Amino acid sequence: MAGAGCRAAVNVTSHTAAAGASWRESTGGGGREHAIRADVADESEIAAMFVEAERALGTIVGLVNNAGMSTSGPVNKADPSRELQMVRTNAEAVVDLCAQVIPGMVDRGRGAVLNVASTAAFQPVPVQAAYGASKAFVLPYGYALPPELKRS
């Protein structure tokens, strides 16, 4: 995106310096980039991330929800805290991220949101039951937004 002249913020949960370096390498074309470290499963970090993005780059006009994590193994051996962290990252964060930016987009009369799920959203995924379910959440949520916002 930055290579096409856009201003782009990228959020990562680790290796921020490496992420920033890779974005800088691909920013020809007059765009600007800004790497931000935030855990999207944490509401306060999401809010701070958007404040930082707008401070560095200006008004947010687009959002790509592509965060995700996965666990693997039978549910009877799963670590409940890791499973819940995954659901917060893969499903709850989508709602929170959209709730943070969509009101401003509606007020300005423009904006775009792309919610990325997974092929795991389309079928049961043995040894990744919670992962498939958390990604399946993204589909109906995302499909509901355009008709909901059409008259906004």
Backbone as ProteinMPNN parsed JSONL, in Angstrom:
{"seq_chain_A": "MAGAGCRAAVNVTSHTAAAGASWRESTGGGGREHAIRADVADESEIAAMFVEAERALGTIVGLVNNAGMSTSGPVNKADPSRELQMVRTNAEAVVDLCAQVIPGMVDRGRGAVLNVASTAAFQPVPVQAAYGASKAFVLPYGYALPPELKRS", "coords_chain_A": {"N_chain_A": [[0.813, -1.188, 0.0], [1.877, 1.272, 0.86], [3.764, 1.51, -1.103], [2.228, 2.208, -3.239], [1.704, 4.804, -2.849], [0.15, 5.286, -0.65], [-0.653, 6.066, 2.795], [0.242, 4.045, 5.429], [-0.332, 2.071, 8.293], [1.067, -0.526, 10.156], [0.287, -3.154, 12.254], [1.814, -5.1, 14.672], [2.458, -7.85, 16.882], [4.854, -8.678, 17.793], [8.379, -8.38, 17.179], [8.603, -5.759, 16.134], [10.535, -3.994, 15.116], [11.639, -5.446, 12.993], [9.379, -5.721, 11.386], [8.872, -3.046, 10.77], [11.185, -2.474, 9.296], [10.831, -4.131, 7.041], [8.581, -2.959, 5.926], [9.554, -0.402, 5.329], [11.3, -1.075, 3.3], [9.573, -1.522, 1.231], [8.313, 0.809, 0.428], [8.4, 2.546, -1.791], [7.211, 4.988, -4.195], [6.136, 7.125, -2.878], [4.576, 6.77, -0.604], [3.821, 6.494, 2.955], [4.848, 4.832, 5.911], [4.125, 3.287, 9.065], [5.048, 1.474, 11.792], [3.412, -0.214, 14.411], [3.307, -1.515, 17.634], [1.011, -3.576, 19.136], [-1.281, -5.42, 21.107], [-3.971, -6.935, 19.828], [-5.891, -8.251, 21.226], [-6.309, -6.881, 23.476], [-8.21, -4.376, 24.679], [-7.453, -1.757, 25.53], [-4.966, -1.473, 24.341], [-5.67, -1.549, 21.664], [-7.139, 0.861, 21.397], [-5.077, 2.711, 21.972], [-3.387, 2.122, 19.851], [-4.801, 3.094, 17.618], [-4.872, 5.819, 18.223], [-2.126, 6.39, 18.059], [-1.671, 5.702, 15.342], [-3.238, 7.626, 13.991], [-1.994, 9.938, 14.92], [0.518, 9.69, 13.737], [-0.022, 9.349, 10.999], [-2.389, 10.536, 10.179], [-5.928, 10.877, 9.429], [-7.825, 7.891, 9.664], [-8.777, 5.94, 7.017], [-9.179, 3.437, 6.105], [-9.33, -0.033, 6.985], [-7.759, -3.066, 7.519], [-8.542, -6.021, 8.75], [-6.638, -8.408, 9.761], [-5.488, -9.861, 11.713], [-4.509, -12.726, 13.583], [-4.371, -15.826, 15.353], [-3.417, -19.154, 16.23], [-4.157, -22.295, 17.758], [-3.353, -25.69, 18.484], [-4.438, -29.017, 18.768], [-6.195, -31.606, 20.596], [-9.342, -30.774, 22.093], [-9.706, -31.663, 24.718], [-7.194, -31.531, 25.778], [-6.459, -28.967, 25.67], [-5.159, -25.713, 26.482], [-6.984, -23.658, 28.36], [-6.638, -20.846, 28.708], [-5.033, -20.067, 26.529], [-6.72, -20.79, 24.426], [-8.861, -19.02, 24.839], [-7.506, -16.598, 24.534], [-6.953, -16.793, 21.831], [-9.566, -16.693, 20.742], [-10.25, -14.101, 21.534], [-8.387, -12.663, 20.002], [-8.975, -13.488, 17.328], [-11.741, -13.11, 16.954], [-13.189, -11.338, 18.849], [-11.509, -9.067, 18.677], [-11.905, -8.227, 16.058], [-14.463, -7.121, 16.163], [-13.994, -5.042, 18.019], [-11.972, -3.515, 16.726], [-13.354, -2.701, 14.397], [-15.424, -1.247, 15.629], [-13.984, 0.86, 16.64], [-13.13, 2.336, 14.372], [-15.17, 2.573, 12.404], [-17.315, 4.409, 13.16], [-16.107, 6.987, 12.732], [-15.56, 6.803, 9.994], [-18.153, 6.683, 8.961], [-19.092, 9.208, 9.795], [-17.457, 10.832, 8.197], [-18.291, 10.058, 5.738], [-16.971, 8.217, 4.161], [-14.785, 5.407, 3.677], [-13.289, 2.174, 4.275], [-13.479, -1.284, 5.08], [-11.846, -4.31, 5.448], [-12.326, -7.487, 6.342], [-10.537, -10.251, 7.193], [-10.827, -13.685, 7.068], [-10.52, -17.12, 7.18], [-9.852, -20.142, 5.39], [-10.478, -22.105, 7.107], [-12.79, -21.313, 8.271], [-14.902, -22.378, 6.946], [-15.454, -25.055, 7.417], [-15.558, -27.859, 9.753], [-12.713, -28.156, 11.86], [-10.784, -30.482, 12.894], [-8.764, -30.858, 15.798], [-8.299, -28.196, 15.842], [-10.533, -26.83, 16.736], [-11.541, -24.496, 18.099], [-10.154, -22.523, 16.723], [-11.158, -22.691, 14.043], [-13.842, -22.073, 14.599], [-13.585, -19.482, 15.659], [-12.649, -18.058, 13.457], [-14.763, -18.471, 11.737], [-16.674, -16.807, 12.846], [-15.976, -14.297, 11.867], [-16.948, -14.147, 9.265], [-19.993, -13.929, 9.037], [-20.237, -11.624, 10.58], [-18.738, -9.718, 9.154], [-20.139, -9.783, 6.691], [-22.544, -8.697, 7.476], [-22.079, -6.003, 7.896], [-22.03, -4.187, 5.504], [-24.87, -4.004, 4.568], [-25.935, -3.002, 6.912], [-24.704, -0.548, 7.196], [-25.31, 0.786, 4.896], [-27.129, 2.942, 4.495], [-25.914, 4.855, 5.96]], "CA_chain_A": [[0.0, 0.0, 0.0], [2.741, 2.444, 0.902], [4.411, 1.566, -2.406], [1.283, 2.811, -4.182], [1.491, 6.185, -2.46], [-0.755, 5.364, 0.501], [-0.123, 6.077, 4.153], [-0.165, 2.753, 5.986], [0.178, 1.641, 9.592], [1.024, -1.977, 10.306], [0.308, -3.562, 13.655], [2.408, -6.402, 14.938], [2.554, -8.111, 18.313], [6.251, -8.917, 18.127], [9.343, -8.078, 16.125], [8.208, -4.501, 15.526], [11.634, -3.428, 14.335], [11.728, -6.197, 11.74], [8.215, -5.365, 10.575], [9.102, -1.696, 10.258], [12.213, -2.541, 8.261], [10.281, -4.711, 5.819], [7.682, -1.966, 5.321], [10.366, 0.656, 4.733], [11.877, -1.583, 2.069], [8.575, -1.611, 0.169], [7.517, 2.028, 0.425], [8.588, 3.43, -2.928], [5.946, 5.504, -4.692], [5.695, 8.291, -2.129], [3.756, 6.457, 0.562], [4.448, 6.532, 4.27], [4.496, 3.695, 6.758], [4.379, 3.435, 10.492], [4.841, 0.205, 12.498], [2.91, -0.032, 15.773], [3.173, -2.768, 18.376], [-0.165, -3.615, 20.011], [-1.975, -6.7, 21.214], [-5.361, -6.648, 19.469], [-6.786, -8.89, 22.187], [-6.366, -5.975, 24.617], [-8.967, -3.193, 24.266], [-6.718, -0.513, 25.75], [-3.896, -1.39, 23.337], [-6.307, -1.197, 20.389], [-7.42, 2.296, 21.433], [-3.799, 3.41, 21.872], [-2.87, 1.903, 18.503], [-5.466, 4.018, 16.7], [-4.381, 7.163, 18.545], [-0.777, 6.479, 17.485], [-1.768, 5.694, 13.873], [-3.736, 8.929, 13.534], [-0.955, 10.926, 15.204], [1.619, 9.53, 12.791], [-0.388, 9.305, 9.584], [-3.615, 11.277, 9.879], [-7.228, 10.222, 9.519], [-7.909, 6.5, 9.209], [-9.814, 5.785, 5.997], [-9.317, 2.023, 5.774], [-8.904, -0.999, 8.001], [-7.655, -4.465, 7.13], [-8.509, -6.886, 9.935], [-5.963, -9.626, 9.336], [-4.819, -10.465, 12.861], [-4.967, -14.067, 13.885], [-3.469, -16.769, 15.992], [-3.976, -20.497, 16.198], [-3.664, -23.323, 18.651], [-3.545, -26.995, 17.866], [-4.511, -30.133, 19.696], [-7.557, -31.959, 20.976], [-9.923, -29.866, 23.071], [-9.527, -32.178, 26.077], [-5.834, -31.232, 26.23], [-6.206, -27.558, 25.369], [-4.93, -24.74, 27.542], [-8.109, -22.735, 28.24], [-6.234, -19.444, 28.567], [-4.577, -19.876, 25.135], [-7.905, -20.864, 23.572], [-9.594, -17.763, 24.997], [-6.673, -15.559, 23.9], [-7.161, -16.928, 20.392], [-10.905, -16.186, 20.428], [-10.179, -12.641, 21.658], [-7.628, -12.148, 18.857], [-9.579, -13.8, 16.034], [-13.151, -12.716, 16.836], [-13.505, -10.12, 19.602], [-10.73, -7.938, 18.169], [-12.542, -7.756, 14.82], [-15.55, -6.241, 16.595], [-13.422, -3.851, 18.646], [-11.299, -2.712, 15.696], [-14.397, -2.064, 13.589], [-16.119, -0.26, 16.464], [-13.103, 2.022, 16.811], [-12.928, 3.157, 13.166], [-16.347, 2.768, 11.555], [-18.049, 5.659, 13.403], [-15.439, 8.091, 12.038], [-15.765, 6.631, 8.554], [-19.542, 7.072, 8.686], [-19.157, 10.665, 9.942], [-16.785, 11.445, 7.052], [-18.934, 9.61, 4.504], [-16.084, 7.378, 3.352], [-13.94, 4.471, 4.395], [-13.398, 0.781, 3.848], [-13.029, -2.296, 6.033], [-11.673, -5.651, 4.909], [-12.166, -8.464, 7.414], [-9.95, -11.469, 6.639], [-11.118, -14.88, 7.867], [-9.637, -18.233, 6.854], [-10.602, -21.264, 4.826], [-10.938, -22.891, 8.257], [-14.118, -20.832, 8.645], [-15.918, -23.034, 6.123], [-15.654, -26.463, 7.756], [-14.975, -28.24, 11.041], [-11.266, -28.34, 11.802], [-10.346, -31.297, 14.033], [-7.601, -30.405, 16.556], [-8.287, -26.732, 15.826], [-11.96, -26.505, 16.806], [-11.762, -23.098, 18.466], [-9.623, -21.684, 15.645], [-12.153, -22.657, 12.976], [-15.029, -21.359, 15.074], [-13.287, -18.052, 15.799], [-12.565, -17.486, 12.11], [-16.116, -18.495, 11.178], [-17.35, -15.622, 13.369], [-15.633, -13.136, 11.057], [-17.731, -14.106, 8.032], [-21.295, -13.262, 9.139], [-20.048, -10.268, 11.095], [-18.326, -8.879, 8.025], [-21.21, -9.703, 5.702], [-23.634, -7.881, 8.012], [-21.733, -4.584, 7.95], [-22.479, -3.338, 4.385], [-26.275, -3.599, 4.603], [-26.178, -2.231, 8.127], [-24.151, 0.791, 7.041], [-25.641, 1.284, 3.56], [-27.797, 4.245, 4.553], [-25.181, 5.744, 6.874]], "C_chain_A": [[0.861, 1.258, 0.0], [3.452, 2.624, -0.434], [3.538, 2.188, -3.478], [0.951, 4.25, -3.788], [0.568, 6.368, -1.264], [0.021, 5.536, 1.798], [-0.639, 4.799, 4.799], [0.482, 2.525, 7.344], [0.068, 0.127, 9.618], [1.147, -2.292, 11.783], [0.916, -4.946, 13.747], [2.466, -6.598, 16.443], [3.975, -8.405, 18.74], [7.117, -8.538, 16.937], [8.993, -6.785, 15.387], [9.315, -3.919, 14.661], [11.762, -4.131, 12.993], [10.565, -5.853, 10.821], [8.394, -3.986, 9.966], [10.124, -1.691, 9.146], [11.643, -3.095, 6.971], [9.325, -3.741, 5.143], [8.486, -0.859, 4.667], [10.959, 0.203, 3.407], [10.876, -1.563, 0.92], [7.757, -0.329, 0.012], [7.805, 2.978, -0.717], [7.236, 3.985, -3.359], [5.375, 6.631, -3.851], [4.813, 8.02, -0.931], [4.543, 6.594, 1.853], [3.99, 5.325, 5.052], [4.801, 4.006, 8.205], [4.052, 2.101, 11.161], [4.437, 0.488, 13.936], [2.787, -1.403, 16.425], [1.977, -2.655, 19.3], [-0.752, -5.013, 19.981], [-3.446, -6.441, 20.95], [-6.366, -7.377, 20.359], [-6.966, -8.024, 23.432], [-7.02, -4.665, 24.175], [-8.185, -1.896, 24.439], [-5.58, -0.363, 24.734], [-4.465, -1.058, 21.957], [-6.559, 0.308, 20.337], [-6.131, 3.098, 21.262], [-3.201, 3.275, 20.474], [-3.495, 2.893, 17.517], [-5.057, 5.468, 16.964], [-3.014, 7.367, 17.907], [-0.821, 6.529, 15.957], [-2.235, 7.053, 13.353], [-2.723, 10.036, 13.812], [0.133, 10.886, 14.133], [1.208, 9.744, 11.338], [-1.636, 10.093, 9.207], [-4.851, 10.397, 9.975], [-7.192, 8.809, 8.953], [-9.074, 6.381, 8.231], [-10.002, 4.323, 5.591], [-8.777, 1.153, 6.888], [-8.871, -2.376, 7.366], [-7.498, -5.27, 8.414], [-7.916, -8.222, 9.51], [-5.23, -10.302, 10.49], [-5.35, -11.868, 13.078], [-3.906, -14.853, 14.616], [-4.16, -18.117, 15.997], [-3.376, -21.339, 17.317], [-3.935, -24.654, 17.968], [-3.545, -28.072, 18.936], [-5.948, -30.427, 20.062], [-8.06, -31.086, 22.124], [-9.738, -30.362, 24.506], [-8.127, -31.939, 26.622], [-5.476, -29.762, 26.04], [-5.945, -26.748, 26.634], [-6.038, -23.691, 27.42], [-7.695, -21.271, 28.062], [-5.736, -19.146, 27.15], [-5.761, -19.897, 24.167], [-8.692, -19.547, 23.638], [-8.816, -16.586, 24.407], [-6.875, -15.589, 22.388], [-8.529, -16.378, 19.991], [-10.923, -14.656, 20.533], [-9.466, -12.037, 20.442], [-8.398, -12.311, 17.55], [-11.008, -13.294, 15.866], [-13.432, -11.396, 17.555], [-12.763, -8.909, 19.057], [-11.324, -7.379, 16.884], [-13.653, -6.767, 15.169], [-14.986, -4.938, 17.162], [-12.755, -2.941, 17.618], [-12.314, -1.989, 14.818], [-15.111, -0.969, 14.375], [-15.287, 0.999, 16.672], [-13.076, 2.918, 15.574], [-14.191, 3.442, 12.363], [-17.118, 4.044, 11.885], [-17.421, 6.872, 12.702], [-15.606, 8.014, 10.533], [-17.174, 7.069, 8.166], [-19.674, 8.589, 8.771], [-18.548, 11.381, 8.75], [-17.414, 11.049, 5.716], [-18.033, 8.788, 3.603], [-15.248, 6.489, 4.251], [-14.178, 3.058, 3.909], [-12.843, -0.131, 4.929], [-12.952, -3.627, 5.294], [-11.397, -6.574, 6.086], [-11.699, -9.78, 6.796], [-10.236, -12.629, 7.583], [-10.07, -15.941, 7.53], [-10.479, -19.298, 6.168], [-11.102, -22.178, 5.933], [-12.335, -22.473, 8.705], [-15.23, -21.614, 7.957], [-16.189, -24.494, 6.468], [-15.126, -26.75, 9.152], [-13.479, -28.513, 10.875], [-10.84, -29.15, 13.029], [-8.969, -30.852, 14.53], [-7.371, -28.895, 16.468], [-9.731, -26.217, 15.888], [-12.2, -25.031, 17.105], [-11.236, -22.148, 17.391], [-10.654, -21.559, 14.523], [-13.381, -21.867, 13.378], [-14.762, -19.856, 15.178], [-13.176, -17.37, 14.445], [-13.928, -17.484, 11.423], [-16.914, -17.285, 11.656], [-17.161, -14.419, 12.44], [-16.545, -13.027, 9.827], [-19.093, -13.43, 8.196], [-21.19, -11.849, 9.706], [-19.702, -9.323, 9.952], [-19.406, -8.716, 6.973], [-22.356, -8.816, 6.179], [-23.333, -6.385, 7.941], [-22.232, -3.767, 6.752], [-23.974, -3.01, 4.405], [-26.623, -2.755, 5.825], [-25.768, -0.767, 7.947], [-24.564, 1.466, 5.738], [-26.245, 2.669, 3.587], [-27.073, 5.236, 5.454], [-24.371, 6.775, 6.131]], "O_chain_A": [[0.611, 2.193, -0.761], [3.716, 3.75, -0.855], [4.037, 2.643, -4.506], [0.021, 4.845, -4.332], [0.241, 7.499, -0.906], [1.201, 5.194, 1.883], [-1.832, 4.503, 4.723], [1.678, 2.752, 7.527], [-0.921, -0.436, 9.149], [2.012, -1.755, 12.475], [0.567, -5.846, 12.984], [2.516, -5.627, 17.197], [4.276, -8.384, 19.934], [6.624, -8.397, 15.818], [9.077, -6.724, 14.161], [9.045, -3.402, 13.577], [11.971, -3.482, 11.968], [10.746, -5.709, 9.612], [8.104, -3.778, 8.788], [9.957, -0.983, 8.154], [11.946, -2.574, 5.898], [9.259, -3.697, 3.915], [8.148, -0.416, 3.569], [11.105, 1.008, 2.486], [11.275, -1.584, -0.244], [6.631, -0.372, -0.482], [7.466, 4.156, -0.606], [6.205, 3.48, -2.916], [4.243, 7.057, -4.081], [4.343, 8.963, -0.295], [5.759, 6.782, 1.848], [2.868, 4.85, 4.876], [5.62, 4.869, 8.523], [2.91, 1.644, 11.106], [5.042, 1.327, 14.605], [2.232, -2.334, 15.841], [1.916, -1.761, 20.144], [-0.72, -5.697, 18.958], [-4.111, -5.794, 21.759], [-7.569, -7.141, 20.251], [-7.701, -8.4, 24.345], [-6.441, -3.924, 23.381], [-8.251, -1.021, 23.575], [-5.266, 0.751, 24.315], [-3.819, -0.367, 21.169], [-6.23, 0.958, 19.345], [-6.096, 4.058, 20.492], [-2.577, 4.21, 19.971], [-2.796, 3.462, 16.679], [-4.912, 6.254, 16.028], [-2.766, 8.4, 17.284], [-0.093, 7.309, 15.343], [-1.684, 7.569, 12.381], [-2.603, 10.974, 13.024], [0.608, 11.928, 13.68], [1.989, 10.257, 10.537], [-1.904, 10.292, 8.022], [-4.809, 9.304, 10.539], [-6.606, 8.562, 7.899], [-10.217, 6.683, 8.575], [-10.899, 4.013, 4.807], [-7.884, 1.551, 7.636], [-9.845, -2.803, 6.746], [-6.463, -5.212, 9.079], [-8.618, -9.07, 8.96], [-4.438, -11.218, 10.27], [-6.512, -12.154, 12.787], [-2.71, -14.58, 14.511], [-5.37, -18.198, 15.786], [-2.247, -21.119, 17.755], [-4.669, -24.717, 16.983], [-2.755, -28.039, 19.88], [-6.827, -29.589, 19.861], [-7.295, -30.709, 23.012], [-9.624, -29.548, 25.422], [-7.895, -32.127, 27.816], [-4.326, -29.366, 26.227], [-6.45, -27.066, 27.711], [-6.034, -22.91, 26.468], [-8.353, -20.535, 27.327], [-6.001, -18.063, 26.627], [-5.804, -19.124, 23.21], [-9.132, -19.027, 22.612], [-9.417, -15.673, 23.841], [-6.957, -14.544, 21.743], [-8.633, -15.665, 18.993], [-11.547, -13.99, 19.707], [-9.901, -11.013, 19.914], [-8.467, -11.377, 16.751], [-11.445, -13.069, 14.738], [-13.869, -10.435, 16.924], [-13.337, -7.823, 18.982], [-11.251, -6.173, 16.647], [-13.771, -5.709, 14.551], [-15.456, -3.854, 16.816], [-12.955, -1.726, 17.643], [-12.156, -0.803, 14.528], [-15.371, 0.112, 13.845], [-15.836, 2.085, 16.86], [-13.005, 4.14, 15.707], [-14.265, 4.475, 11.697], [-17.552, 4.724, 10.956], [-18.141, 7.696, 12.138], [-15.773, 9.036, 9.868], [-17.362, 7.748, 7.156], [-20.304, 9.199, 7.908], [-19.053, 12.42, 8.327], [-17.103, 11.64, 4.682], [-18.297, 8.669, 2.406], [-15.034, 6.785, 5.427], [-15.156, 2.784, 3.213], [-11.869, 0.201, 5.604], [-13.891, -4.017, 4.599], [-10.365, -6.461, 6.748], [-12.398, -10.356, 5.963], [-9.918, -12.557, 8.77], [-8.869, -15.677, 7.593], [-11.696, -19.343, 6.353], [-12.045, -22.943, 5.729], [-12.992, -23.207, 9.444], [-16.39, -21.513, 8.357], [-17.07, -25.111, 5.868], [-14.331, -25.975, 9.684], [-13.049, -29.044, 9.851], [-10.565, -28.578, 14.084], [-8.105, -30.506, 13.724], [-6.367, -28.383, 16.962], [-10.096, -25.281, 15.175], [-12.993, -24.387, 16.418], [-11.813, -21.083, 17.172], [-10.985, -20.451, 14.102], [-13.904, -21.08, 12.589], [-15.62, -19.048, 14.822], [-13.572, -16.213, 14.304], [-14.218, -16.598, 10.619], [-17.761, -16.788, 10.915], [-18.08, -13.622, 12.252], [-16.873, -11.919, 9.401], [-19.332, -12.42, 7.534], [-21.977, -10.975, 9.342], [-20.305, -8.26, 9.807], [-19.576, -7.629, 6.42], [-23.068, -8.24, 5.357], [-24.263, -5.578, 7.926], [-22.826, -2.712, 6.974], [-24.33, -1.839, 4.27], [-27.505, -1.898, 5.768], [-26.41, 0.137, 8.481], [-24.195, 2.616, 5.504], [-25.889, 3.502, 2.754], [-27.569, 6.338, 5.687], [-23.699, 7.597, 6.753]]}, "name": "protein", "num_of_chains": 1, "seq": "MAGAGCRAAVNVTSHTAAAGASWRESTGGGGREHAIRADVADESEIAAMFVEAERALGTIVGLVNNAGMSTSGPVNKADPSRELQMVRTNAEAVVDLCAQVIPGMVDRGRGAVLNVASTAAFQPVPVQAAYGASKAFVLPYGYALPPELKRS"}
